[in-house]
Amino acid sequence: MTAPELHLPVLQVVVPMLIAPLIVLLRPQGLAWAATTAASLLSFAIAIQLTTGVLGGHTYQYALGGWEAPFGIALEVNSLSALLLLVLTGASTAALLAGKASLDRQIEAHRQPLFFSAWLLALAGLAGILVAADAFNIFVFMEISSLASYVLVAGGPDRRALPAVFKYLIMGTIGATFYLIGVGLIYMMTGTLSLADMEIRIHEVAEQRPILVAAGFITVGLALKAAVFPLHVWLPNAYTYAPHAVTVFLAACATKVSLFVLLKFDFVVFQHNLLGHDVQFAAFLMPLAVLAILVGSAVAMFESNVKRLFAYSSVAQIGYILLGASMVSYLGLSGGLLHIFNHALSKGTLFLAVMCLSMQYANLQLEHLAGAARRMPWTMAALVVGGLSLIGVPGTAGFVSKWYLLTAALEQGALGMFLIAVIVLGSLMAVVYIWRIIEAAWFTAPAEAPPGAQQMRTEAPTLMLVVTWLAALSNIWFGLVTHVPRELATTAAANLLRHLP
Amino acid sequence: MSPETAILAALAVPLAGALLIGLTGRVNANLRETCTLLTAATLIYCVWQLLPLIFAGERPGVQLLDVLPGISIAFEVEPLGMLFAAMASGLWLINSIYSIGYMRGNREKNQTRFYVMFAVSLAAVMGIAFAGNLFTLFLFYEMLTLSTYPLVSHKGDAATVRSARTYLGILISASIGLLLPAIIWTYSVAGTGDFTVGGILRGHIEGPQIGLLLGLFVFGAAKAAVMPVHRWLPAAMVAPTPVSALLHAVAVVKAGVFTIVKIIVYVFGVDFLFAAPSSDWLFFAAAFTIIAASLVALKQQNLKRLLAYSTIAQLSYVVMASAILKPLAEVGAAMHMLAHSFGKITLFFAAGAIYTASKKTELGQLRGIGRRMPITMIAFTIGALSMIGVPPTAGFVSKWYILAGAFQADNYLALATIIISTALNAAYFLPIIYLAWFEKDNTPPGQEHGEAPFAVLLALAITAALTIGLFVYSAPVYELESQLVRGQP
């Protein structure tokens, strides 16, 4: 391993974080966007490089400034973080590349440098959570990313974003505070913040009440940030009223990063120390996951704003991820982690397509989208591909993770039959809500068009369309050539479960 | 060319052809049509060179990639798939000649898109024919549904879009809601979805579950149009006639019955299913569809809709034959796939020829048309006789095998169904033939017309000749398809 490669974990955070303040200085039109996109692309390249290393069997350990773990800041990149880093930087890059035209329309020129600066801070914060190896730095990065993403969500022209972001802020802060209380309790009992040390030292004080309370606070706090049902109420409005490009970015990765921390704490720190924690974890989260799938999908079926519809679908999809994790088995966890990646692909494609739509349709209510496929056939075709992947049709990425979840459920005996029914039902409801969009766009005649007149073709800008289609095709690619995400997810699952019998 | 290369080429050639057609379509229509014909000819070359190997009992296969542990994209050529691929590729060439005459004769719009999507559909058909496991089959099955949608909605007006919605809605929801769960079920109990001689489900599933799984497969493969999932087929008749001819008489519908026969033979296994009483319903469902669809066809006044209902009935012949679950009946099922294709494509070609020459679509308008369009109507008569099963046409041969199979199983209900439906077929086809040849011409003055363009006539003459040819010389098909049931270890 060469010297520069050893620094990759820290560069993943430092690159966007250091470029962020510089962006503010870039006043000329378009320059801020170009610099942000370049920084995001660079982050993406770093994430790919890290993934190749991890796939080669390497785990990156990094001590900031040469200060070893208990004194300095330690970073770690393993297959789980690599998987999420890929999702995070990929989503950010795709959203920026595709979103130029949309952002130019939604963000006033003079505020753009500040907006893009916030974007990079959010990227840096989320990346920081993924590489940090101690509980406190996770909190710090969580705050950075949260504050920046409040700015991003509220940055658009839609005034309804303000109450949405206020709710997001309040609930996000409660979540972060819960997390901090939990970490504080653990620190009180063990005297360490490093996750690796906690893992060992908690053992001595395992059955004492503060640790149990800490486990509760941390799980609930992170569940709040991850929009686990019924703590999801901040999510639909925040996604709906955010600028379209921001929705692409955040929907693909923001909640998943919190889930990452949740899994890391519950599996690595608590699972093997607290007696019966795996059973408790499953008993607490599995019903929530099932409810998330059923309720989220059911609400999406009746939602009439396309963005809200997909936001509720996200609530359901988080349910699938959690369902996999709550089975506490190798296959289940692999399926859940794989679904993080695959859902990011499908939902990213869908929100990209929505962004394309928004270039021609100011109002994203379903009834206004009547006949949209005639004006924008390419956009709507990409939306169909993303929709098929969300449903989980074979040949698309969504199928692969659902297959893992189904086989994992089969191991669970009688309960498994119920879980299979839930997964199948959720997928059928996805068919319904995707079909409603297809119905409106392809099979309903546009209202205002004079009878018999040929509708004009007015597609989204070329760059936006190209990126959307790249995302759509990657859904098919990763539905057929599944090696890389599967390898990452299964290694990560094995790693998380290493202490369980 | 090695057999493995030939299999992959059969998939790649239509796709490459689609690209070429799309590119040349902007330049020159003649060049584009040349590309279509060349692609079809190359496809025939690739597919047909596999024939001798299959006759010799070989089963060449390719494993393309592993999607998940135990689930792969793999191809294997066996007699049934070989027959389907050879038939579809051969008829595509003839149909392309016809398309050129038809599309130009009717001055259709968006012709490039039409030829491109046609080539993509053929690639999907090849994938279905050569699929080595359920997963691969499903992928190409869905690809076929999606790639034929633009062909069905070609005209683009409100009525067409409404029909295309029915088409897509039924096919997609059946395949995702029924076929996919059946496939997942199969994989989860049998641990594999590979098509294996003798079936893979023996010992993994029992009792009423067998009937349920069979039901998911049969109705999930809605392309076979077993009632009540048949509604899409009459709806699809809004497509230009070459689409109805090749796709909705040959490729798409045959992909449905092909899937069902293949699943019965290679997933359940004929003997296993014969011993399972819970699978008996399939026979009755198919028999009901035959009779009911024939009755509906009696009342149709639109020629293409009549042909669509006749197709629904004929498809269920194949399903019923395979549900008799006896070796000769399975051969009959395969034979009927071929025989019906030759006959029905001729009938659709004739309907399209009439439309091109005279814009006539209703039965009442056909009085005396035989004298204006003798070649077309001779071909139509041959096709209709084949549907009824009169010698010397192909329909007679396949019905013969189905009946022989029914006797093997002492299944007199099958016998009765075939007799009744033959009478019904005669009842709706013979009046048309009578009208065309023996009634007085009622074409309004000023709308006189002659035969359709030469390309159209050439195509329908070839398929009519094939319909008679299969009667005269069906031995190779029998030899090929008897391997289907003989090759059990």
Interface residues (C-beta under 8 A of the other chain):
Chain A: I391 V393 P394 G395 V400 W403 Y404 L406 T407 L410 V424 L428 V431 W435 E439 W442 F443 A445 G479 L480 V481 T482 R486
Chain B: L65 V67 L68 I71 I73 F135 F138 L139 E142 M143 A158 V161 R162 A164 R165 G169 S173 I176 G177 L180 P181 I183 I184 S188
